[in-house]
Amino acid sequence: MNIQESMHRILADKDNVATLFYSIFFERYPEVKAYFEGVKLPHQAELLRMALMVMEQHYSHNYPATDYYLKYLGTKHRALGIPFDEYPKFGQALVATLEKFHGPDWNAQVASQWQEAIDRTTRLLFEGYRTQYTV
């Protein structure tokens, strides 16, 4: 399995990934729950799936549009008051989620690809965190 096949499975079984992610994220890092007060998690789940699509597309194709969107997302998170040092927690919980979601189909190739996608995304988010991007 590779990152594209992984993304296809995520989109085909949309509810499980988001539910699993927030369960793992909040269990491992209960302090981040404060950033989700008043947030409708079903809506946030849709945003998570969209972000995963953008991450995968940026990893696979490095489109200028995905580059800009991820920078904009960094600006949005700064405006929401989410400290940048919380981002590694998101990435760690995401990898754990994807591994659990894919079960025995998870392998070193897809793990490496998702980790690289997360790392690239984090760099762009940080750029957007430092410099304001608008749409």
N, C-alpha and C positions, 0 to 999 in steps of 0.2 A: 504494500500500500504506500502511496505517496500523498503529499499534501492536497493535491487536487481531488483524489479519491476520498480522502478524509473529509474535505469540505462538502463533497457531494453527499456523503452519509449524514453529515451534520444537518444539511438542509432538508434531507429526506425525512429526518426524525427530529424535527426542530424543537419539540418541547423538552425532550430528555436532556439535551446538552445544557440548556440554560438552567433548568431546575437543578441538575447535577452541579453545574458550576457554582451557583449561589450557595448551595448547600456546603460544598467544600470550602469556598471562599470565606463564608461567615463562620464556619466551624474552626478553620485554621487561624483566622484573623478576626476575632469578634470585634476588635476595635474599629474595623472599617464599616460596621453596620451604621455607625453614626452618619456616614456620608449618604446613606440611603433612606434616611428618615423622610417620610412624605413621598417617596418615590414609588410609583406603581410598578411592582416587579414584572407583571406581564408585559408592560410597555418596555421596561428595561431589558427584558429578555429579547425582544425584537431588536433593540439597539445593539445588544451583544452579538446576535447573529449577523447583523449588518456589518459590525466592526470585524467579525471573523472573516466575512467575505472580502472586505477591503484589505485586511491583512494578507489573506491568501493571494488575492490578485496583485497586491503590491510585491509580494515575494516572487510570484510566478512571472510577472510581466513588467514590474517597475513603471507602471503608467504614471505620467505627470499628475493626472487627476487623483490617483490614490495617494500620491506623495502630498499633494496640497490638502486633501481631506484629512489625512492623519495629523498634519500640522495644525489644521483648524481644530481638530478634536483636542489637541493639547491645549490650545487657547481656551476652549470651552471648559476643560477640566480645571484650568487655573482660575477661571471666572467663578467656578463652583466652589472654589476654596479647597480643592483636593490637593494635598501636598504631593510633590513629585516623588518623594521618598516612599510613597505607598505603592508606586507602580510595580516594583519587583514582586510584591505580594500578589498582585493581579496575575502577573506572568507565571509565577510558581503554581498558583491555584489553577490557572488555565491548562498548563501542561498536565497536572495531576488529573484534571477533569477529562482531557482528551484521551489520556492513557486509560482511564477507567471506562470511558464511553466506548472506545474501540476494543477493549478487552484483548483477546488473543491475537487480533489483527494488528495491534500496535507493534511497531518494530523500530529499529534504530534509525532507519532512513526517514520515516515520517516524524519521529521524535526530533531528529536533527533539523529537518525542514521547518517544523513548527517553532522550534527554539530560535532558529535564525529569523523567521518571520516576526516573532515576538521581539527579538533584539532590534531588528530594523524599525519596527513600529515604535518601540520605545524611544529610539533616537529621534525619530520624526516628531513624536509627541513632545519630547523635551524641547525640540527646536520651536514648536508652536507654543510651548509653555513659556519660553523666554521672550519670544517675539510674537506680537499679536497678529493673527491671521483672521480675516473675515471673508464671508461669502456674500 
